Amino acid sequence: MTIDLLRKGLKISHLRLISTLERLGSVSAAADHLGVSQPAASRLAAEIERIAGTPIHERTGRGIGLTQAGRLLARRAARILNEIADAGREIQEAREGTVGYVRLGSVTGPSIDFVVPAMRQLRLSYPAISIEVVVAASDVLLPQLLDGGLDFAMCRTTGGAANATVEAIPLGDEPLSFVVRTGHPLARSKAPVALDVMAAFDWILPPPGAILRSTVEREFAAKGVTMPRQIQTTTSFLFTLAAVRQTNAIAPIASAVARSFASGDDGANALSILETETSMAVETWSLLTRRGQELTPSAQIVHDQILSAVKQP
């Protein structure tokens, strides 16, 4: 027999607690986040277990963890809370006309190639829509999308359970370019530079496991070339930019970004794009929304404008 959670007394406060418990893993942290006392949060957790008729959390070495039933309920709770928040935004937009706040995420290349021109057009056609753009790696953006922090995202799924919780429109690869300082020894080469020649220099890469780094490592392995001996690891694009400009290091970055920062002059701080024998591209990125999500009117306008920008020749 199906458990009728609403008839048994499940409330929004219960949904908020279990959704927060999954993210924070602690009753006290969840209580602080929700602005209630720890005893009140513990009481809500006990009420959820009574309503569900099964344990929803258990103690672990570092706090608490949700049981399978708890995780199932938390996933549904997050979706329900997102829909309620979106409903409030829709009501406000309907009351005030085409006005709204849209938060989107994007990996670096598409943000420059497609989000910037789309925002330029949206500024003219829909000046009352405010847009926040979060530029980060896919493994940062995807959790924010699933938690409802983003309306939609232009990134990659990371496999596993995440693929079942999003709807994806595959749109293309993200080409990479290799940038060096202007005046770098390889920048003066009149022929395409081979990968083994590049490997003799220092490189700047994101940490192991990052999609860009894995792409580079696969290409080195496929070409039978040993990875560079000296690799500076960072997640900061600003650090990468500064290090390339001040050293002989090589950095692979999205081609759209490289084109924006590279310069044809001989300034000491300019970047050059190497012409290489090897071409690399990070795997296909997609336009992602949460499965079953209905975008607010303003978010739908921004979504469609970006999709139109992507599909233009």
C-alpha positions in Angstrom: 0.0 0.0 0.0 1.3 3.5 -0.9 2.3 5.6 2.0 0.2 8.9 1.9 2.8 11.2 3.3 0.6 14.3 3.2 -2.3 12.6 5.0 0.2 11.5 7.6 1.3 15.0 8.2 4.4 15.7 6.1 4.9 19.5 5.9 7.2 22.0 4.1 9.3 22.3 7.2 10.0 18.5 7.0 11.1 18.8 3.4 13.4 21.7 4.1 15.1 19.9 6.9 15.7 16.6 5.1 16.9 18.4 2.0 19.4 20.5 4.2 20.5 17.4 6.1 21.5 15.7 2.8 23.7 18.7 1.9 25.2 19.5 5.3 25.3 16.1 7.0 24.7 17.5 10.5 21.6 18.2 12.5 23.3 21.2 14.2 24.5 22.6 10.8 21.0 22.1 9.3 19.4 23.8 12.3 21.7 26.8 11.9 21.1 27.0 8.2 17.3 26.9 8.7 17.3 29.3 11.6 15.8 26.9 14.2 17.2 25.4 17.4 18.9 22.0 17.4 16.1 20.4 19.5 13.6 21.7 17.0 15.5 20.2 14.1 15.9 16.9 15.9 12.1 16.9 16.6 11.4 17.5 12.9 13.7 14.6 12.0 11.9 12.3 14.4 8.5 13.4 12.9 9.8 12.5 9.4 10.7 9.0 10.6 7.4 8.6 12.2 5.5 9.7 9.1 7.7 7.6 6.7 7.6 4.6 9.0 11.3 4.0 8.6 14.6 5.5 9.7 15.7 8.4 7.5 19.2 9.0 9.0 21.9 7.2 10.9 25.0 8.3 12.8 28.4 8.1 11.0 31.9 8.9 12.1 31.6 12.6 11.0 28.0 13.4 11.8 24.9 11.8 10.2 24.2 10.2 6.9 20.8 9.6 5.3 19.6 6.1 4.8 18.4 4.9 1.4 14.8 6.0 2.3 16.2 9.4 3.5 18.1 10.0 0.3 15.0 9.2 -1.8 12.9 11.6 0.2 15.6 14.3 0.2 15.9 14.1 -3.6 12.2 14.6 -4.0 12.1 17.3 -1.3 14.8 19.3 -3.1 12.8 19.2 -6.3 9.5 20.2 -4.6 11.2 23.1 -2.9 12.7 24.3 -6.1 9.3 24.2 -7.8 7.8 26.2 -5.0 10.6 28.8 -5.3 10.1 29.0 -9.0 6.4 29.4 -8.6 7.0 32.4 -6.5 9.3 33.9 -9.1 6.7 33.2 -11.8 3.9 34.9 -9.9 6.2 38.0 -9.4 7.1 38.0 -13.1 3.4 37.7 -14.1 2.6 40.6 -11.8 5.4 42.8 -13.0 5.6 41.9 -16.6 8.8 40.6 -18.4 11.1 41.1 -15.4 13.0 38.6 -13.4 16.3 37.3 -12.1 18.0 34.4 -13.9 21.1 32.5 -12.6 22.9 30.4 -15.2 26.1 28.4 -15.1 28.6 27.8 -17.8 32.0 26.3 -18.5 34.5 28.9 -19.7 34.4 28.5 -23.5 30.7 28.6 -24.1 30.4 31.5 -21.6 32.5 33.7 -23.9 31.4 32.3 -27.3 27.6 32.2 -26.6 26.6 33.7 -23.2 28.2 37.1 -23.8 26.6 37.7 -27.2 23.2 36.4 -26.0 23.4 38.8 -23.0 24.1 41.7 -25.3 21.0 40.9 -27.3 18.9 40.3 -24.2 20.0 43.7 -22.8 18.4 45.3 -25.8 15.2 43.2 -26.0 14.5 42.5 -22.3 16.3 45.2 -20.2 14.3 44.3 -17.0 15.7 40.7 -16.8 18.8 40.5 -14.5 21.2 37.7 -15.3 23.9 36.2 -13.1 26.5 34.0 -14.8 28.5 31.5 -12.7 31.6 30.4 -14.7 33.1 27.2 -13.3 34.0 23.6 -14.0 31.3 21.1 -14.7 31.8 19.3 -11.4 31.1 22.6 -9.6 28.1 23.6 -11.7 26.2 20.3 -11.8 25.6 20.2 -8.0 24.4 23.8 -8.1 22.0 23.0 -10.9 20.6 19.9 -9.0 20.3 21.9 -5.8 18.2 24.6 -7.6 21.0 27.3 -7.3 21.1 27.6 -11.1 18.1 27.8 -13.5 20.2 25.9 -16.2 23.8 25.2 -17.0 26.1 24.9 -20.0 28.4 22.1 -18.9 29.0 18.4 -18.9 27.3 15.7 -17.0 29.7 13.8 -14.8 28.1 10.4 -15.2 26.4 8.1 -12.7 23.2 9.1 -11.0 23.5 12.7 -12.2 22.6 11.7 -15.7 19.2 10.5 -14.6 18.3 13.8 -12.9 19.0 16.2 -15.8 17.7 16.8 -19.3 20.5 17.5 -21.7 20.7 19.1 -25.2 24.2 18.2 -26.5 25.7 21.1 -28.3 29.4 20.6 -29.0 33.0 20.1 -27.9 35.1 22.8 -26.3 38.3 23.2 -28.3 41.5 23.9 -26.5 44.4 26.2 -27.4 47.9 26.3 -25.9 48.9 29.7 -24.7 52.4 31.1 -23.9 53.8 34.5 -23.3 54.7 36.6 -26.3 58.4 36.1 -26.8 58.3 32.5 -25.7 60.8 30.4 -27.6 58.1 28.2 -29.1 56.1 31.3 -30.2 58.8 32.1 -32.7 58.5 28.7 -34.4 57.6 28.9 -38.1 56.3 25.3 -38.1 53.6 23.6 -36.0 55.0 22.6 -32.6 55.1 18.9 -31.7 53.7 17.6 -28.4 57.0 16.1 -27.3 58.7 19.5 -27.9 56.0 21.2 -25.8 56.5 18.6 -23.0 60.0 19.8 -22.4 58.6 23.1 -20.8 56.7 23.6 -17.6 52.9 23.3 -17.8 50.0 24.8 -15.8 47.1 22.4 -15.4 44.1 21.9 -13.1 44.2 19.2 -10.5 44.1 15.5 -11.4 40.6 14.4 -12.2 39.5 17.7 -13.7 38.1 17.2 -17.2 40.6 19.4 -18.9 43.5 17.7 -17.2 42.1 14.2 -18.1 41.8 15.4 -21.7 45.5 16.4 -21.8 46.6 13.2 -20.1 44.7 11.0 -22.6 46.2 12.9 -25.6 49.8 12.5 -24.2 49.1 8.8 -23.7 47.6 8.4 -27.2 50.7 10.1 -28.7 53.1 8.0 -26.6 54.6 11.2 -25.1 55.6 11.4 -21.4 53.8 14.1 -19.4 55.8 17.2 -18.6 58.1 16.8 -15.6 57.2 20.1 -14.1 53.4 20.8 -13.7 52.1 23.6 -11.7 48.6 22.7 -10.5 45.9 25.3 -9.9 42.2 25.9 -10.2 42.6 29.6 -10.6 42.4 31.1 -14.1 43.9 34.3 -12.9 46.9 32.5 -11.5 47.3 30.6 -14.8 47.2 33.8 -16.7 49.8 35.5 -14.5 52.1 32.5 -14.5 52.0 32.2 -18.3 52.8 35.8 -18.7 55.8 35.8 -16.4 57.4 32.4 -17.2 58.0 30.0 -20.0 55.1 27.7 -18.9 52.5 26.5 -21.3 48.8 26.3 -20.4 46.0 24.6 -22.3 42.8 26.7 -22.0 39.5 27.0 -23.9 40.1 28.4 -27.4 37.4 31.1 -26.9 39.3 32.3 -23.8 42.6 32.2 -25.6 41.3 34.3 -28.5 40.1 36.9 -26.0 43.4 37.2 -24.1 46.0 36.6 -26.8 47.5 39.6 -28.5 49.3 40.1 -31.8 51.6 42.8 -30.4 55.0 42.3 -28.7 53.9 43.6 -25.3 55.6 42.0 -22.4 52.3 40.9 -20.8 50.6 39.6 -23.9 49.8 36.0 -24.7 50.4 34.1 -27.9 48.5 31.0 -29.1 50.9 28.3 -30.3 50.3 26.7 -33.6 50.6 23.0 -32.8 50.6 19.6 -34.5 48.1 18.4 -31.9 44.6 19.6 -31.5 42.6 18.9 -28.4 39.0 19.4 -27.4 37.2 18.7 -24.1 34.3 16.3 -24.5 30.8 17.4 -25.5 29.1 19.9 -23.3 25.3 20.3 -23.1 22.6 22.7 -22.1 21.3 21.2 -18.9 18.1 21.6 -16.9 16.8 19.5 -14.1 14.6 16.7 -15.3 10.9 17.7 -15.1 11.8 21.3 -14.4 9.6 24.1 -15.8 11.6 27.2 -16.3 10.2 30.6 -15.2 9.3 32.9 -18.1 12.4 35.0 -17.8 14.7 31.9 -17.5 13.0 30.4 -20.6 13.7 33.6 -22.5 17.4 33.6 -21.6 17.6 29.8 -22.2 16.1 30.2 -25.7 18.3 33.2 -26.6 21.5 31.3 -25.7 20.3 28.2 -27.6 19.7 30.4 -30.6 23.2 31.9 -30.3 24.7 28.4 -30.1 22.9 27.2 -33.2 23.8 30.3 -35.4 26.5 29.5 -37.9 
